[in-house]
Amino acid sequence: MIKQFIFYKSYMDNISNLTHTEAGQYLKKLLEFMFRDKEFDELATDKITSMLLLLSDDLKADKERELADNHTPTSNERRFAFRSIYANIFFCLKDADAGILIKQICDYMFGGSLVTAEETKSVKVIFRQSKYRFQKAKRNQKEQKRTIKSRQTSLLLLIKSVLIFRL
């Protein structure tokens, strides 16, 4: 069983047009697949499962990478690590509250306004308690971007130096 998977911004885009209840159902089915090895019913005709079936190949590949301890994301898309401890929280919530909470987390991690402050009252305490981990993830992402830019700058300077030296 895996301990985390990469939650991409495209997953947020998928839930952005869903009701809070549908978003909660979407997330719970996604989490059951990733953390509890529950496959999607390929004959299902409901909206949520159909949406997830479109992602199933990518999700399986992500899961296999995690099982192999390869945490390298497959996309340059904005993302964060969704840990199994978060899943436990979502499974305890009603679908609508789970939908509100994941939308609030996505707003926080990716920017946006999927939920209003009024809508988030039912999950305010849960979000506040888990926010520290998400803040840490955001800081790590920013640090990684700075490191990459620094390496790129160093590499460019090295290339320029070599070119100047050759002339």
Rosetta silent file (secondary structure, phi, psi, omega in degrees, C-alpha in Angstrom):
SEQUENCE: MIKQFIFYKSYMDNISNLTHTEAGQYLKKLLEFMFRDKEFDELATDKITSMLLLLSDDLKADKERELADNHTPTSNERRFAFRSIYANIFFCLKDADAGILIKQICDYMFGGSLVTAEETKSVKVIFRQSKYRFQKAKRNQKEQKRTIKSRQTSLLLLIKSVLIFRL
SCORE:     score description
SCORE:     0.000 S_00000001
   1 L     0.000  142.269 -179.126    0.000    0.000    0.000 S_00000001
   2 L   -85.774  159.294 -179.624    1.279    3.481   -0.800 S_00000001
   3 L  -102.601  -15.553  179.440    1.700    6.277    1.746 S_00000001
   4 E  -162.323  165.431  170.532    1.101    9.191   -0.628 S_00000001
   5 E  -146.802  165.427 -178.686    0.387   10.137   -4.210 S_00000001
   6 E   -86.361  123.266  177.361    0.767   13.287   -6.246 S_00000001
   7 E   -99.177  111.165 -175.855   -2.386   15.418   -6.350 S_00000001
   8 E   -90.267  157.622  178.496   -2.205   17.522   -9.522 S_00000001
   9 H   -59.769  -30.191  179.028   -3.921   20.806  -10.260 S_00000001
  10 H   -62.599  -28.086  175.110   -5.861   19.037  -13.023 S_00000001
  11 H   -66.867  -37.475  175.570   -7.660   17.063  -10.298 S_00000001
  12 H   -63.130  -43.150  179.055   -8.761   20.401   -8.856 S_00000001
  13 H   -58.996  -37.445  178.638   -9.934   21.430  -12.300 S_00000001
  14 H   -63.824  -41.158 -176.930  -12.015   18.239  -12.427 S_00000001
  15 H   -84.657  -12.338 -174.465  -13.768   18.963   -9.128 S_00000001
  16 H   -61.793  -29.512 -179.356  -14.213   22.681   -9.719 S_00000001
  17 L   -99.404    7.370  178.424  -17.464   22.192  -11.647 S_00000001
  18 L   -94.373  154.176  172.091  -18.842   19.544   -9.323 S_00000001
  19 L   -65.799  166.176  178.982  -21.199   20.191   -6.430 S_00000001
  20 H   -59.688  -41.473  179.240  -19.624   19.859   -3.000 S_00000001
  21 H   -63.246  -45.324  178.697  -21.252   16.448   -2.569 S_00000001
  22 H   -64.010  -39.864  178.605  -20.012   15.251   -5.972 S_00000001
  23 H   -62.165  -40.426  177.092  -16.528   16.600   -5.243 S_00000001
  24 H   -64.198  -42.231  177.937  -16.506   14.642   -1.981 S_00000001
  25 H   -64.312  -42.657  178.701  -17.606   11.473   -3.776 S_00000001
  26 H   -58.008  -50.647 -177.882  -14.977   12.039   -6.475 S_00000001
  27 H   -64.154  -43.961 -179.306  -12.222   12.449   -3.903 S_00000001
  28 H   -62.583  -39.841  177.454  -13.316    9.473   -1.804 S_00000001
  29 H   -66.795  -39.355  177.323  -13.384    7.183   -4.855 S_00000001
  30 H   -62.215  -44.587  179.901   -9.983    8.490   -5.893 S_00000001
  31 H   -67.354  -37.869  176.648   -8.616    7.857   -2.389 S_00000001
  32 H   -62.371  -39.344  177.844  -10.140    4.369   -2.244 S_00000001
  33 H   -65.914  -47.658 -174.499   -8.393    3.558   -5.504 S_00000001
  34 H   -73.309  -43.399 -172.193   -5.044    4.991   -4.424 S_00000001
  35 H  -103.309  -21.247 -177.500   -4.911    3.899   -0.784 S_00000001
  36 H  -116.371    6.621  176.979   -7.300    0.950   -0.489 S_00000001
  37 L    57.615   30.828  177.455   -6.686   -0.687   -3.881 S_00000001
  38 L   -89.831  114.923 -178.166  -10.374   -0.528   -4.813 S_00000001
  39 L   -71.652  156.022  174.596  -10.643   -0.592   -8.593 S_00000001
  40 L   -80.002  142.887  177.132  -13.095    1.533  -10.548 S_00000001
  41 L   -76.875  110.441 -176.039  -16.059   -0.304  -12.033 S_00000001
  42 L   -69.129  -14.088  178.065  -15.426   -0.082  -15.765 S_00000001
  43 L   -95.914   -1.915 -177.984  -19.110   -0.735  -16.471 S_00000001
  44 L   -65.276  146.407  179.191  -20.270    2.101  -14.220 S_00000001
  45 L  -117.870    5.609  179.450  -22.276    4.855  -15.859 S_00000001
  46 L   -75.958  156.400 -175.112  -22.313    7.378  -13.043 S_00000001
  47 H   -58.872  -47.402 -173.997  -20.644   10.755  -13.586 S_00000001
  48 H   -65.791  -51.088 -179.873  -17.979   10.457  -10.883 S_00000001
  49 H   -63.235  -38.620  178.567  -16.695    7.010  -11.809 S_00000001
  50 H   -61.065  -41.268  177.648  -16.744    7.937  -15.493 S_00000001
  51 H   -63.418  -42.405 -178.369  -14.550   10.964  -14.783 S_00000001
  52 H   -71.310  -32.432  177.058  -12.116    8.846  -12.771 S_00000001
  53 H   -61.239  -32.494  177.432  -11.997    6.125  -15.430 S_00000001
  54 H   -64.837  -27.104  179.962  -10.576    8.731  -17.803 S_00000001
  55 H   -96.394   -5.931 -167.274   -7.681    9.190  -15.357 S_00000001
  56 H   -57.538  -38.482  179.594   -7.283    5.539  -14.386 S_00000001
  57 H   -64.312  -43.514  178.521   -4.197    4.825  -16.526 S_00000001
  58 H   -65.390  -41.077  179.578   -2.376    7.859  -15.121 S_00000001
  59 H   -64.463  -40.578  177.832   -3.456    6.995  -11.586 S_00000001
  60 H   -63.298  -41.775  178.948   -2.232    3.416  -11.984 S_00000001
  61 H   -64.184  -42.422  177.465    1.127    4.667  -13.275 S_00000001
  62 H   -61.936  -41.420 -179.433    1.418    7.099  -10.353 S_00000001
  63 H   -64.566  -42.749  178.977    0.564    4.306   -7.937 S_00000001
  64 H   -63.813  -39.484  177.067    3.182    1.989   -9.450 S_00000001
  65 H   -62.795  -43.054  179.153    5.824    4.723   -9.179 S_00000001
  66 H   -64.672  -40.512  177.986    4.954    5.268   -5.518 S_00000001
  67 H   -62.723  -29.798  178.688    5.110    1.530   -4.824 S_00000001
  68 L   -88.676    9.443 -178.045    8.601    1.555   -6.355 S_00000001
  69 L    60.220   30.342  175.195    9.534    4.514   -4.077 S_00000001
  70 L  -104.686  103.805 -175.470    9.868    6.767   -7.103 S_00000001
  71 L   -94.607   16.370 -178.856    8.255   10.038   -6.041 S_00000001
  72 L   -72.841  123.584  178.672    9.093   11.836   -9.275 S_00000001
  73 L   -67.554  152.803 -178.374    6.020   13.622  -10.652 S_00000001
  74 L   -91.988   -1.202 -174.912    5.035   12.834  -14.223 S_00000001
  75 L  -143.750  153.836  174.266    4.096   16.387  -15.052 S_00000001
  76 L   -82.244    0.534 -179.379    5.369   19.918  -14.550 S_00000001
  77 L   -60.174  149.514  176.822    1.846   20.747  -13.484 S_00000001
  78 L   -60.765  146.061 -170.928    1.356   22.295  -10.031 S_00000001
  79 E  -162.544  170.101  168.441    0.916   19.600   -7.427 S_00000001
  80 E  -152.204  160.194  179.462    1.262   18.494   -3.825 S_00000001
  81 E   -81.227  122.779  177.591    1.763   15.187   -2.042 S_00000001
  82 E   -98.531  109.519 -174.400   -1.550   13.813   -0.782 S_00000001
  83 E   -88.562  155.000 -177.993   -0.686   11.604    2.172 S_00000001
  84 H   -61.633  -28.125  178.528   -2.686    8.631    3.432 S_00000001
  85 H   -65.674  -29.166  175.602   -3.276   10.397    6.763 S_00000001
  86 H   -67.544  -38.876 -178.150   -5.308   13.015    4.881 S_00000001
  87 H   -58.356  -41.082  179.957   -7.436   10.244    3.389 S_00000001
  88 H   -57.879  -38.217  178.178   -8.447    9.059    6.839 S_00000001
  89 H   -64.304  -47.122 -177.012   -9.845   12.512    7.568 S_00000001
  90 H   -64.802  -36.324  179.707  -11.858   12.590    4.343 S_00000001
  91 H   -66.119  -23.137  179.434  -13.337    9.133    4.900 S_00000001
  92 H   -83.209  -12.257 -175.545  -14.760   10.352    8.238 S_00000001
  93 L   -94.395  154.849  169.480  -16.566   13.298    6.631 S_00000001
  94 L   -64.470  155.640 -177.913  -19.909   13.503    4.894 S_00000001
  95 H   -54.715  -45.432 -177.897  -19.525   13.757    1.114 S_00000001
  96 H   -62.824  -43.533  178.887  -20.475   17.452    1.040 S_00000001
  97 H   -66.899  -37.495  176.437  -17.990   18.339    3.803 S_00000001
  98 H   -62.787  -40.056  177.683  -15.278   16.282    2.099 S_00000001
  99 H   -64.452  -42.512  178.813  -15.989   18.218   -1.112 S_00000001
 100 H   -64.320  -44.283 -177.694  -15.788   21.554    0.684 S_00000001
 101 H   -64.497  -45.113 -179.387  -12.546   20.590    2.421 S_00000001
 102 H   -67.002  -35.197  176.639  -10.760   19.399   -0.736 S_00000001
 103 H   -65.902  -38.745  178.079  -11.900   22.533   -2.559 S_00000001
 104 H   -66.369  -41.572  177.153  -10.569   24.659    0.298 S_00000001
 105 H   -62.629  -43.227  178.688   -7.247   22.811    0.230 S_00000001
 106 H   -63.594  -41.741  175.640   -7.042   23.272   -3.544 S_00000001
 107 H   -56.994  -43.768 -177.955   -7.806   26.980   -3.166 S_00000001
 108 H   -68.378  -44.926 -174.635   -4.990   27.214   -0.654 S_00000001
 109 H   -78.525  -36.299 -173.534   -2.447   25.162   -2.595 S_00000001
 110 H  -112.349   -8.292 -173.830   -3.191   26.304   -6.132 S_00000001
 111 L    82.453  150.513 -179.962   -4.976   29.613   -5.666 S_00000001
 112 L   138.767 -175.791 -179.077   -8.566   30.085   -6.620 S_00000001
 113 L  -146.817   62.449  179.822  -11.983   30.557   -5.149 S_00000001
 114 L   -75.687  -25.729 -179.644  -13.864   27.270   -5.328 S_00000001
 115 L  -134.720  153.773  177.363  -15.463   27.852   -1.918 S_00000001
 116 L   -96.929  164.221  178.246  -16.481   30.867    0.107 S_00000001
 117 L   -59.047  -37.152  179.421  -15.635   31.533    3.754 S_00000001
 118 L   -62.659  -41.857 -178.573  -19.295   30.926    4.601 S_00000001
 119 H   -68.453  -28.657 -174.091  -19.231   27.485    2.953 S_00000001
 120 H   -85.041    0.322 -178.322  -16.056   26.421    4.773 S_00000001
 121 H   -56.882  -36.548 -176.368  -17.439   26.883    8.300 S_00000001
 122 H   -69.561  -18.771 -178.472  -18.272   23.184    8.617 S_00000001
 123 H  -122.195   12.440 -174.876  -14.641   22.166    8.004 S_00000001
 124 H   -55.928  -46.941 -177.529  -12.844   25.192    9.423 S_00000001
 125 H   -64.928  -43.744 -179.194  -11.308   23.354   12.388 S_00000001
 126 H   -63.102  -44.442  179.841  -10.122   20.428   10.257 S_00000001
 127 H   -63.269  -44.468 -179.288   -8.555   22.742    7.695 S_00000001
 128 H   -60.256  -40.603 -179.536   -6.836   24.808   10.374 S_00000001
 129 H   -69.141  -31.711 -178.505   -5.383   21.660   11.961 S_00000001
 130 H   -94.891   -8.077 -175.451   -4.044   20.321    8.655 S_00000001
 131 H   -60.437  -34.341 -179.495   -2.937   23.674    7.249 S_00000001
 132 H   -55.722  -45.332 -179.726    0.541   23.381    8.776 S_00000001
 133 H   -64.154  -36.767  179.771    1.349   20.381    6.589 S_00000001
 134 H   -72.919  -34.453  175.119    0.102   22.191    3.502 S_00000001
 135 H   -61.942  -42.797  179.271    2.124   25.305    4.389 S_00000001
 136 H   -61.949  -42.280  178.975    5.191   23.114    4.631 S_00000001
 137 H   -63.490  -41.245  178.564    4.416   21.593    1.217 S_00000001
 138 H   -63.838  -42.561  178.386    4.013   25.063   -0.312 S_00000001
 139 H   -62.096  -42.846  179.279    7.356   26.187    1.166 S_00000001
 140 H   -61.932  -40.578  178.600    9.053   23.079   -0.200 S_00000001
 141 H   -63.349  -43.477  179.458    7.628   23.749   -3.675 S_00000001
 142 H   -64.631  -40.323  178.924    8.882   27.346   -3.606 S_00000001
 143 H   -64.673  -40.808  178.000   12.304   26.213   -2.406 S_00000001
 144 H   -62.616  -41.101  178.133   12.495   23.625   -5.189 S_00000001
 145 H   -62.489  -43.309  179.015   11.661   26.316   -7.759 S_00000001
 146 H   -63.021  -41.488  179.861   14.388   28.577   -6.349 S_00000001
 147 H   -63.124  -43.510  179.194   16.903   25.732   -6.413 S_00000001
 148 H   -63.080  -45.727  178.688   16.065   24.905  -10.015 S_00000001
 149 H   -61.726  -41.544  179.438   16.378   28.564  -11.058 S_00000001
 150 H   -62.288  -43.144  178.486   19.678   28.850   -9.205 S_00000001
 151 H   -65.041  -40.952  178.659   21.012   25.743  -10.944 S_00000001
 152 H   -63.284  -42.590  178.895   19.840   27.026  -14.313 S_00000001
 153 H   -63.574  -44.031  178.714   21.536   30.366  -13.689 S_00000001
 154 H   -61.641  -42.161  179.410   24.752   28.648  -12.609 S_00000001
 155 H   -64.330  -42.645  178.202   24.665   26.446  -15.683 S_00000001
 156 H   -62.758  -42.050  177.827   24.144   29.450  -17.975 S_00000001
 157 H   -63.302  -40.227  177.865   27.054   31.264  -16.347 S_00000001
 158 H   -63.689  -44.468  178.893   29.237   28.196  -16.780 S_00000001
 159 H   -62.252  -44.298  178.025   28.267   27.895  -20.450 S_00000001
 160 H   -61.131  -42.246  179.472   28.988   31.595  -21.033 S_00000001
 161 H   -61.400  -43.540  179.782   32.367   31.240  -19.305 S_00000001
 162 H   -64.658  -43.683 -179.605   33.301   28.264  -21.471 S_00000001
 163 H   -64.211  -42.255  179.451   32.208   30.087  -24.618 S_00000001
 164 H   -65.954  -41.976  179.669   34.163   33.215  -23.674 S_00000001
 165 H   -61.741  -38.412 -179.566   37.213   31.120  -22.773 S_00000001
 166 H   -69.930  -28.790 -179.332   37.108   29.384  -26.175 S_00000001
 167 L   -77.184    0.000    0.000   37.016   32.695  -28.016 S_00000001
